[in-house]
Amino acid sequence: MDYLQPNSIDFTLLAFKLMSNSLSNIDYDYYTLVDTTLMKYVGRVGDVVSLSTMSSTRRLLKAQLNILIVGGGIAGLAAAIALRKCGHQVQIFERSSFSNEIGAAVTISPNGTRVLREFGFDFKKVGGVAIKSQQTYDASTFEKIVERNWGEMERICGAPYEAMHRQDLHNELLRLALDNSNYDHETAFQLHRGVTIVRVDAENATIELDDGRIFSGDLLIGADGIHSKVRAAATGSASLPIDSEWQIYRFLLPRGEITQDPEMRNMKGENSRKVFEVLDPAVMYQARLIWYECRNGEVQNFAAFCRGMANQTKVEGIVDLSLQIHHIATNYSPDYGYPADKQKVIDLFKAFNPTLLHVIEKADKITHWRVYERIPLPTFVYYNRTILVGDAGHPMTPFTGQGATQALEDAGALLVLLSNIKSKAEVPRRLEMFNKIRVARASRIQVDASTPLNKGVNPLLALKQELYEKDELPEALRAADKSNERRIWDYKYNVFEKCEKILRVRESKL
């Protein structure tokens, strides 16, 4: 075998020329040269161009895609990390500047922490709190309704169940996305902050900014939340919200406010998630308070839910790309929800035990918004060029705590299915696999987070059995009283194994 010795020749160009001469049926424009800085020589072996480096010998076989991501929140950053690990060029377009620490806590169940672990996520750095149990109480009498021990999550599900501040989660994902040492491949990554997108062409994976700049890629990923511009462009219209009738009120308290208060200190639980409910069999429950910790237990997170009254805001709030709240309203609020009057909140939850009302009284700031739902989409892939992930693809209520986790599953699927692509021609087939895996599961979990309405019928509930079937949910888990068993089944889900399995099956048929 004759080797090409290093000299002033542009070896990258030479490698491409060699491949073009020796291989056919390959879209060489999408090939990239790996470890060019370590290249010793390029050699031709049969019909494969190999790259010999000082440390190893690799095959020049991976197609590199140029991918645009709209949205730099949890879904967008997780997708960027996955795609950089695949060796692709990635650009994120984010309308905020990430300058504010806004938001509340979030729980990530094992099906999501499994993905974070693969990314190299540092749970200790973010002050993650392992959730080991959940207790549900009557909010008036404090009678315990049920207790679930989740202390063996790592053993049972293969990953931990973690609670953390949403901003800490976001910051760590941002660090991982920016850290070049996190990747084996030499890939370009750009983060465009504070930009406004005025046009989206989903068919051609193109966006235009308000300053006139136009960006085109091989793929466009919509990770821009509930009011997604990418989804509107892909589907041809904005999705219509369905009023769930629920209001959510959120606030944080420092640990000391609990431990130093004689009325509250005995309620404190380590590594636990406490739920207090005012029950109404007709509509599951009418009011609920959820309490868990983040930041190594130093911050206590509270989320209170109640059926909204006619005179309450009907404005929808979402955690947007910068973890701020944006609203369908002319009086845009740059904060995390609308400020709530504390006394009005206490009046709303007057059925709660006085001790719980005392907890609300301690709050320095309470924010609130309306919870809306959407009909599940039939596909997350459009024109074989555009993909919807996170809330852009499958917005769901917070009742099952799966919103952020499903965005992480999306990223896990991208990591497997967009790796080792030999040519651009393979991309549509890989996207079809992504669609097959993600639509059924994410849509089923989306409707599982739905609740009955006081007025009218929630159309999402009518889709449950159909989506259970599509997601191949075991028959024994489909009954309404099997929600806990269904939850554990979901926690055990391994998106990597699922994607690798379908990839092996499809590849074997080629």
C-alpha positions as CSV (number, residue, x, y, z in Angstrom):
1,M,0.0,0.0,0.0
2,D,1.3,3.4,-1.0
3,Y,1.0,6.2,1.6
4,L,0.7,9.9,1.0
5,Q,3.4,11.6,3.0
6,P,2.7,14.8,4.9
7,N,3.8,17.9,3.1
8,S,2.2,21.2,2.2
9,I,-0.8,19.5,0.6
10,D,-4.2,20.3,2.1
11,F,-4.8,16.8,3.6
12,T,-8.5,17.5,4.2
13,L,-9.1,18.3,0.6
14,L,-6.9,15.4,-0.5
15,A,-8.9,12.9,1.7
16,F,-12.2,14.1,0.1
17,K,-10.8,13.7,-3.4
18,L,-9.5,10.2,-2.5
19,M,-12.9,9.2,-1.3
20,S,-14.6,10.6,-4.3
21,N,-12.4,8.6,-6.6
22,S,-12.7,5.3,-4.7
23,L,-16.2,5.2,-3.3
24,S,-19.6,5.6,-5.0
25,N,-23.1,6.1,-3.9
26,I,-21.9,8.3,-1.0
27,D,-22.8,12.0,-0.5
28,Y,-19.2,13.1,0.2
29,D,-20.2,16.7,0.9
30,Y,-21.3,15.4,4.3
31,Y,-18.1,13.7,5.3
32,T,-15.7,15.2,7.9
33,L,-12.1,14.5,8.7
34,V,-11.7,13.5,12.3
35,D,-8.6,14.3,14.3
36,T,-6.9,16.3,11.5
37,T,-4.5,17.8,13.9
38,L,-3.1,14.3,14.7
39,M,-3.0,13.1,11.1
40,K,0.2,11.4,10.1
41,Y,-0.8,10.2,6.7
42,V,-3.8,9.3,4.6
43,G,-3.9,5.8,3.1
44,R,-6.1,4.1,0.6
45,V,-7.2,0.6,1.6
46,G,-9.4,-1.0,-1.1
47,D,-12.6,1.1,-1.3
48,V,-12.1,2.7,2.1
49,V,-10.0,5.8,2.8
50,S,-8.4,5.4,6.3
51,L,-6.9,8.0,8.5
52,S,-3.9,7.0,10.5
53,T,-3.2,9.2,13.5
54,M,-0.4,9.2,16.1
55,S,-2.8,7.6,18.6
56,S,-5.2,5.5,16.5
57,T,-6.4,4.5,13.0
58,R,-9.9,5.6,12.1
59,R,-12.1,5.2,9.1
60,L,-13.3,8.4,7.4
61,L,-16.9,7.3,7.3
62,K,-19.1,9.7,9.3
63,A,-21.3,12.2,7.6
64,Q,-21.4,15.5,9.4
65,L,-24.6,17.5,9.3
66,N,-25.2,21.2,9.8
67,I,-28.0,21.5,12.3
68,L,-29.9,24.6,13.5
69,I,-31.7,24.5,16.8
70,V,-34.3,27.1,17.7
71,G,-34.5,27.4,21.4
72,G,-31.8,27.2,24.1
73,G,-33.8,25.9,27.0
74,I,-33.6,22.4,28.5
75,A,-34.8,20.7,25.2
76,G,-32.5,22.7,23.0
77,L,-29.4,22.4,25.0
78,A,-29.9,18.7,25.5
79,A,-30.4,18.2,21.8
80,A,-27.2,20.2,21.1
81,I,-25.2,18.1,23.5
82,A,-26.5,14.9,21.8
83,L,-25.8,16.2,18.3
84,R,-22.3,17.4,19.2
85,K,-21.6,13.9,20.5
86,C,-22.7,12.6,17.2
87,G,-20.1,14.8,15.5
88,H,-22.4,17.3,13.9
89,Q,-22.1,21.0,13.5
90,V,-24.7,22.8,15.7
91,Q,-26.0,26.3,16.1
92,I,-28.5,27.4,18.7
93,F,-30.7,30.5,18.2
94,E,-32.1,31.8,21.6
95,R,-34.1,34.9,22.1
96,S,-32.9,35.5,25.7
97,S,-29.5,36.3,27.0
98,F,-29.6,33.8,29.9
99,S,-29.0,36.7,32.2
100,N,-31.6,36.0,34.9
101,E,-31.9,33.3,37.5
102,I,-35.6,32.6,37.3
103,G,-37.7,29.6,37.8
104,A,-38.4,26.9,40.4
105,A,-37.4,23.3,41.0
106,V,-37.9,20.4,38.7
107,T,-37.8,16.6,39.2
108,I,-36.1,14.3,36.7
109,S,-37.1,10.7,36.9
110,P,-34.7,7.8,36.1
111,N,-35.7,7.7,32.4
112,G,-34.3,11.3,32.2
113,T,-31.3,11.1,34.6
114,R,-30.1,8.1,32.5
115,V,-29.7,10.5,29.6
116,L,-28.1,13.2,31.8
117,R,-25.6,10.7,33.1
118,E,-24.6,9.7,29.5
119,F,-24.0,13.4,28.8
120,G,-21.6,13.6,31.8
121,F,-24.0,15.7,33.9
122,D,-22.7,16.5,37.4
123,F,-25.6,16.0,39.8
124,K,-23.5,17.1,42.8
125,K,-22.5,20.3,41.1
126,V,-26.2,21.3,40.7
127,G,-27.1,20.4,44.2
128,G,-29.3,17.6,43.1
129,V,-31.5,15.9,45.8
130,A,-32.2,12.2,45.3
131,I,-36.0,11.7,45.8
132,K,-36.4,8.4,47.8
133,S,-40.0,8.5,48.8
134,Q,-43.4,10.2,48.2
135,Q,-46.1,10.6,50.8
136,T,-49.6,11.7,49.9
137,Y,-51.8,13.3,52.6
138,D,-55.3,14.7,53.0
139,A,-54.6,18.4,52.9
140,S,-57.1,19.1,55.6
141,T,-56.6,16.3,58.2
142,F,-53.0,15.3,57.3
143,E,-54.2,11.7,57.2
144,K,-51.7,9.7,55.1
145,I,-53.4,8.4,52.0
146,V,-50.4,6.5,50.5
147,E,-46.7,6.3,50.8
148,R,-44.3,5.1,48.1
149,N,-40.7,4.1,48.7
150,W,-38.4,5.1,45.8
151,G,-35.2,4.6,47.7
152,E,-34.2,1.7,45.4
153,M,-34.6,3.7,42.1
154,E,-31.0,3.2,41.1
155,R,-31.3,-0.6,41.5
156,I,-34.8,-0.9,40.1
157,C,-34.6,1.6,37.3
158,G,-30.9,1.9,36.6
159,A,-30.7,5.6,37.4
160,P,-31.6,8.0,40.2
161,Y,-34.6,10.2,40.7
162,E,-33.3,13.7,41.2
163,A,-34.8,17.1,42.1
164,M,-32.9,20.3,41.2
165,H,-33.4,24.0,40.6
166,R,-34.4,24.5,37.0
167,Q,-31.8,27.2,36.5
168,D,-29.0,24.9,37.8
169,L,-30.1,22.2,35.4
170,H,-30.0,24.7,32.6
171,N,-26.6,26.0,33.6
172,E,-25.1,22.6,33.7
173,L,-26.5,21.7,30.3
174,L,-25.1,24.9,28.9
175,R,-21.7,24.1,30.3
176,L,-21.8,20.7,28.7
177,A,-22.9,22.1,25.4
178,L,-20.1,24.6,25.3
179,D,-17.3,22.4,26.7
180,N,-15.3,21.1,23.7
181,S,-13.5,18.6,25.9
182,N,-16.9,16.8,26.3
183,Y,-16.7,15.6,22.6
184,D,-14.5,13.2,20.7
185,H,-15.1,15.0,17.4
186,E,-13.9,18.3,16.2
187,T,-17.3,20.0,15.8
188,A,-18.3,23.7,15.5
189,F,-20.8,25.0,17.9
190,Q,-22.3,28.5,18.0
191,L,-24.8,29.9,20.4
192,H,-26.7,33.0,19.1
193,R,-28.2,34.8,22.1
194,G,-30.7,37.6,22.1
195,V,-31.9,37.0,18.6
196,T,-35.4,37.3,17.1
197,I,-36.6,34.9,14.4
198,V,-39.0,36.5,11.9
199,R,-39.3,33.6,9.4
200,V,-39.1,29.9,9.6
201,D,-39.0,27.7,6.5
202,A,-39.5,24.2,7.8
203,E,-39.4,22.6,4.4
204,N,-35.9,23.9,3.7
205,A,-34.5,24.0,7.3
206,T,-34.1,27.8,7.1
207,I,-34.6,30.7,9.5
208,E,-34.4,34.4,9.1
209,L,-33.5,36.8,11.9
210,D,-34.9,40.4,12.3
211,D,-31.5,41.8,11.3
212,G,-31.8,40.2,7.9
213,R,-29.4,37.3,8.4
214,I,-30.5,34.0,7.0
215,F,-29.3,30.6,8.2
216,S,-29.9,27.2,6.5
217,G,-29.0,23.8,7.6
218,D,-29.4,20.1,6.8
219,L,-31.8,19.8,9.7
220,L,-33.9,22.3,11.8
221,I,-34.9,21.4,15.3
222,G,-37.7,23.2,17.0
223,A,-37.1,23.4,20.7
224,D,-38.8,26.7,21.2
225,G,-41.5,25.7,23.7
226,I,-45.3,25.7,23.8
227,H,-45.7,28.7,21.5
228,S,-43.2,27.3,19.0
229,K,-42.6,29.2,15.8
230,V,-41.0,26.2,14.3
231,R,-44.1,24.0,15.0
232,A,-46.4,26.7,13.6
233,A,-44.3,26.8,10.4
234,A,-44.1,23.0,10.2
235,T,-47.8,22.3,10.8
236,G,-49.2,25.4,9.1
237,S,-50.9,26.8,12.1
238,A,-50.5,27.5,15.8
239,S,-51.9,24.8,18.1
240,L,-55.1,25.6,19.9
241,P,-54.9,25.5,23.7
242,I,-57.3,23.5,25.8
243,D,-58.1,25.1,29.1
244,S,-57.3,22.5,31.8
245,E,-59.1,24.7,34.4
246,W,-56.1,24.5,36.6
247,Q,-54.1,27.4,38.1
248,I,-50.6,26.8,39.4
249,Y,-48.9,28.9,42.1
250,R,-45.2,28.5,42.8
251,F,-42.9,29.7,45.5
252,L,-39.6,28.9,47.1
253,L,-38.5,29.0,50.8
254,P,-35.1,28.7,52.4
255,R,-34.5,25.7,54.5
256,G,-34.3,27.8,57.6
257,E,-37.9,29.1,57.3
258,I,-39.0,25.5,57.8
259,T,-36.5,24.2,60.4
260,Q,-36.8,27.2,62.6
261,D,-40.6,27.4,62.6
262,P,-42.2,25.4,65.3
263,E,-45.4,24.8,63.2
264,M,-43.5,23.6,60.2
265,R,-40.3,21.8,61.3
266,N,-42.0,18.5,62.0
267,M,-43.4,18.5,58.4
268,K,-40.0,18.6,56.9
269,G,-38.9,15.4,55.2
270,E,-35.4,14.5,53.8
271,N,-35.2,13.3,50.3
272,S,-38.9,13.1,50.0
273,R,-41.7,14.5,47.8
274,K,-44.8,15.4,49.8
275,V,-48.2,15.8,48.2
276,F,-51.2,17.3,50.0
277,E,-54.6,16.9,48.3
278,V,-58.2,18.1,48.8
279,L,-60.0,15.2,47.2
280,D,-63.0,15.2,44.9
281,P,-63.8,11.8,43.3
282,A,-65.6,13.5,40.4
283,V,-62.5,15.3,39.2
284,M,-59.7,13.5,40.9
285,Y,-58.8,16.4,43.2
286,Q,-59.7,20.1,43.5
287,A,-56.6,21.4,45.2
288,R,-53.1,20.1,45.7
289,L,-49.8,21.2,47.2
290,I,-46.5,19.5,46.2
291,W,-43.3,20.1,48.3
292,Y,-39.8,18.9,47.6
293,E,-36.2,20.2,48.0
294,C,-33.4,21.3,45.7
295,R,-29.9,22.8,46.0
296,N,-28.7,20.2,48.5
297,G,-31.9,20.6,50.6
298,E,-31.2,24.3,51.2
299,V,-34.2,25.5,49.1
300,Q,-37.7,24.2,49.5
301,N,-39.9,24.2,46.4
302,F,-43.7,24.5,46.6
303,A,-46.3,24.1,43.8
304,A,-49.9,24.6,44.6
305,F,-52.7,23.7,42.2
306,C,-56.4,24.6,42.2
307,R,-59.3,24.8,39.8
308,G,-59.3,28.3,38.3
309,M,-62.3,30.5,38.9
310,A,-63.9,32.7,36.3
311,N,-62.3,35.9,37.6
312,Q,-58.8,34.4,37.6
313,T,-56.3,34.9,34.8
314,K,-56.8,32.8,31.7
315,V,-53.3,33.7,30.5
316,E,-51.1,30.8,29.8
317,G,-47.6,30.8,31.2
318,I,-44.7,28.7,30.0
319,V,-41.1,28.2,31.1
320,D,-39.5,29.6,28.0
321,L,-36.0,29.2,26.5
322,S,-34.5,31.4,29.1
323,L,-36.5,29.9,31.9
324,Q,-38.6,33.1,31.9
325,I,-42.4,33.1,31.4
326,H,-43.9,34.5,28.3
327,H,-47.7,34.9,27.9
328,I,-50.3,35.1,25.2
329,A,-51.1,38.7,26.2
330,T,-50.3,42.2,25.3
331,N,-49.0,42.9,28.8
332,Y,-46.0,40.7,28.5
333,S,-44.4,39.8,31.8
334,P,-40.6,39.1,31.7
335,D,-40.8,37.3,35.0
336,Y,-41.6,33.7,35.9
337,G,-45.4,33.9,35.9
338,Y,-47.6,36.7,37.1
339,P,-47.3,37.9,40.7
340,A,-50.0,36.6,42.9
341,D,-51.6,38.3,45.8
342,K,-50.7,36.2,48.9
343,Q,-54.0,36.8,50.7
344,K,-56.0,35.8,47.6
345,V,-53.9,32.6,47.4
346,I,-54.6,31.8,51.0
347,D,-58.3,32.3,50.4
348,L,-58.2,30.0,47.4
349,F,-56.7,27.2,49.5
350,K,-58.8,27.8,52.6
351,A,-59.7,24.1,52.6
352,F,-56.0,23.4,53.5
353,N,-55.0,22.6,57.1
354,P,-53.9,25.9,58.9
355,T,-50.3,24.6,59.0
356,L,-50.2,24.5,55.2
357,L,-51.7,28.0,55.1
358,H,-48.9,29.1,57.4
359,V,-46.4,27.7,54.8
360,I,-48.0,29.9,52.2
361,E,-47.9,32.9,54.5
362,K,-44.1,32.5,54.7
363,A,-43.7,33.0,51.0
364,D,-41.9,36.2,49.9
365,K,-43.1,36.0,46.3
366,I,-45.7,33.8,44.7
367,T,-46.2,33.5,40.9
368,H,-49.0,31.9,39.1
369,W,-50.3,31.0,35.6
370,R,-53.0,29.0,33.9
371,V,-52.3,25.4,32.7
372,Y,-53.4,24.6,29.2
373,E,-53.1,21.4,27.1
374,R,-52.7,20.5,23.4
375,I,-54.0,17.7,21.2
376,P,-51.0,15.4,20.5
377,L,-49.3,15.8,17.2
378,P,-49.4,12.9,14.7
379,T,-45.7,13.4,13.8
380,F,-42.6,15.2,15.2
381,V,-40.8,15.1,11.8
382,Y,-41.7,17.4,8.8
383,Y,-40.4,17.3,5.3
384,N,-37.5,15.1,6.5
385,R,-35.8,18.4,7.4
386,T,-37.5,19.6,10.6
387,I,-37.9,17.9,14.0
388,L,-39.9,19.1,17.0
389,V,-38.6,18.3,20.5
390,G,-39.7,19.1,24.1
391,D,-42.7,21.3,24.6
392,A,-42.6,22.3,20.9
393,G,-43.5,18.7,20.0
394,H,-45.3,17.3,23.1
395,P,-46.4,20.0,25.6
396,M,-47.9,18.4,28.7
397,T,-49.2,19.5,32.1
398,P,-47.0,19.3,35.1
399,F,-49.1,16.7,36.9
400,T,-46.8,13.8,36.1
401,G,-43.5,15.7,36.3
402,Q,-42.4,14.4,32.9
403,G,-42.1,17.6,30.7
404,A,-38.3,18.1,31.1
405,T,-37.7,14.4,31.3
406,Q,-39.4,13.8,27.9
407,A,-37.2,16.5,26.4
408,L,-34.2,14.6,27.6
409,E,-35.6,11.3,26.1
410,D,-35.8,13.2,22.8
411,A,-32.2,14.1,23.1
412,G,-31.2,10.5,24.0
413,A,-33.0,9.3,20.8
414,L,-31.1,11.9,18.7
415,L,-27.8,10.7,20.2
416,V,-28.4,7.1,19.0
417,L,-30.2,7.7,15.8
418,L,-28.1,10.5,14.3
419,S,-24.8,8.8,15.1
420,N,-22.6,7.1,12.5
421,I,-24.5,8.4,9.5
422,K,-22.6,7.4,6.4
423,S,-24.4,9.8,4.0
424,K,-27.1,12.4,3.8
425,A,-29.3,9.8,2.1
426,E,-29.6,8.0,5.4
427,V,-31.1,10.9,7.3
428,P,-34.8,10.4,6.3
429,R,-34.7,6.8,7.4
430,R,-33.1,7.8,10.7
431,L,-35.8,10.4,11.2
432,E,-38.5,7.9,10.5
433,M,-37.1,5.8,13.4
434,F,-37.0,8.8,15.7
435,N,-40.7,9.5,14.8
436,K,-41.7,5.9,15.4
437,I,-40.0,5.8,18.8
438,R,-40.9,9.2,20.2
439,V,-44.4,10.0,18.9
440,A,-46.1,7.0,20.5
441,R,-44.3,7.3,23.8
442,A,-44.3,11.1,24.3
443,S,-47.9,11.4,23.2
444,R,-49.0,8.6,25.6
445,I,-47.3,10.3,28.5
446,Q,-48.8,13.6,27.4
447,V,-52.3,12.3,27.7
448,D,-51.5,10.5,30.9
449,A,-50.8,14.0,32.4
450,S,-54.3,15.1,31.5
451,T,-57.2,15.4,34.0
452,P,-61.0,15.5,33.7
453,L,-62.7,18.8,33.4
454,N,-65.4,20.3,35.7
455,K,-67.1,21.6,32.6
456,G,-67.2,19.6,29.4
457,V,-65.0,16.7,28.3
458,N,-61.2,16.7,28.0
459,P,-60.6,15.4,24.5
460,L,-57.2,14.1,25.4
461,L,-58.6,11.5,27.8
462,A,-60.5,9.9,24.9
463,L,-57.1,9.2,23.2
464,K,-55.6,7.2,26.1
465,Q,-56.4,3.7,25.1
466,E,-55.5,4.3,21.5
467,L,-52.1,5.7,22.6
468,Y,-51.6,2.9,25.1
469,E,-51.9,0.5,22.2
470,K,-49.5,2.5,20.0
471,D,-46.9,2.8,22.7
472,E,-47.2,-1.0,23.4
473,L,-48.0,-0.4,27.0
474,P,-48.6,-3.7,28.7
475,E,-52.3,-4.6,29.1
476,A,-51.9,-5.0,32.8
477,L,-50.9,-1.3,33.2
478,R,-53.7,0.3,31.2
479,A,-56.4,0.5,33.9
480,A,-57.0,3.9,35.6
481,D,-56.0,2.5,39.0
482,K,-52.6,1.4,37.7
483,S,-51.0,4.8,37.5
484,N,-48.3,4.0,40.0
485,E,-47.3,0.8,38.2
486,R,-47.4,2.7,34.9
487,R,-45.1,5.3,36.5
488,I,-42.5,2.8,37.5
489,W,-42.7,1.2,34.0
490,D,-42.0,4.6,32.5
491,Y,-39.1,5.2,34.9
492,K,-37.4,2.0,33.8
493,Y,-37.6,3.0,30.1
494,N,-34.2,3.1,28.5
495,V,-34.3,5.3,25.4
496,F,-30.8,4.2,24.3
497,E,-31.7,0.5,24.3
498,K,-35.0,1.2,22.5
499,C,-33.3,3.2,19.7
500,E,-30.3,0.8,19.4
501,K,-32.8,-2.1,19.0
502,I,-34.8,-0.5,16.2
503,L,-31.6,0.6,14.5
504,R,-30.2,-2.9,14.5
505,V,-33.5,-4.3,13.1
506,R,-33.7,-1.7,10.4
507,E,-30.0,-2.0,9.5
508,S,-30.3,-5.8,9.2
509,K,-33.0,-5.4,6.6
510,L,-30.8,-3.3,4.3
